[in-house]
């Protein structure tokens, strides 16, 4: 993931739009690693939440789904 780390700099003052679900998940994961705190990631539907949950499981097992 070094390639993505060089391209994507996580910043609290920037909003990200037009990204794929995989890339959004990667940004959430990187923010989680950098902050060392819990993160709440809200979605508009349970189907979307399940999709992001499955993607985030590829990066870490410290992810939970609360339907």
C-alpha positions as CSV (number, residue, x, y, z in Angstrom):
1,X,0.0,0.0,0.0
2,X,3.0,2.3,-0.1
3,X,1.9,3.6,-3.5
4,X,-1.5,4.8,-2.1
5,X,0.2,6.2,1.0
6,X,2.3,8.5,-1.3
7,X,-0.8,9.7,-3.2
8,X,-3.4,10.0,-0.4
9,X,-2.6,12.2,2.5
10,X,-5.2,12.0,5.2
11,X,-6.3,15.4,6.4
12,X,-9.2,16.3,8.7
13,X,-10.0,19.5,6.7
14,X,-10.5,17.8,3.3
15,X,-13.7,16.2,2.1
16,X,-13.4,13.3,-0.4
17,X,-16.0,12.8,-3.1
18,X,-16.3,10.5,-6.1
19,X,-14.2,7.7,-4.7
20,X,-14.8,3.9,-5.1
21,X,-16.0,2.0,-2.0
22,X,-12.6,0.3,-1.8
23,X,-10.8,3.6,-1.7
24,X,-13.2,5.1,0.8
25,X,-12.6,2.1,3.0
26,X,-8.9,2.5,2.7
27,X,-9.1,6.1,3.8
28,X,-11.2,5.1,6.8
29,X,-8.7,2.4,7.7
30,X,-5.7,4.8,7.4
31,X,-7.5,7.3,9.6
32,X,-8.1,4.6,12.1
33,X,-4.4,3.5,12.1
34,X,-3.2,7.1,12.4
35,X,-5.6,8.2,15.1
36,X,-5.4,5.1,17.3
37,X,-9.0,5.7,18.3
38,X,-12.3,4.1,17.4
39,X,-14.1,5.5,14.4
40,X,-17.8,5.4,13.7
41,X,-18.6,5.1,10.0
42,X,-22.2,5.6,9.2
43,X,-23.9,4.5,6.0
44,X,-27.4,5.1,4.6
45,X,-28.4,1.4,4.4
46,X,-27.6,-1.9,5.9
47,X,-26.6,-3.3,2.5
48,X,-24.0,-0.5,2.1
49,X,-22.8,-1.1,5.7
50,X,-22.3,-4.8,4.9
51,X,-20.3,-3.9,1.8
52,X,-18.0,-1.6,3.7
53,X,-17.7,-4.1,6.6
54,X,-16.5,-6.8,4.2
55,X,-14.0,-4.5,2.6
56,X,-12.6,-3.3,5.9
57,X,-12.2,-6.9,7.1
58,X,-9.5,-7.2,4.3
59,X,-7.4,-4.6,6.1
60,X,-8.1,-5.4,9.8
61,X,-10.1,-7.6,12.1
62,X,-10.8,-4.7,14.5
63,X,-14.0,-3.9,12.7
64,X,-17.6,-4.4,14.0
65,X,-21.0,-4.1,12.4
66,X,-23.9,-2.8,14.4
67,X,-27.1,-3.2,12.3
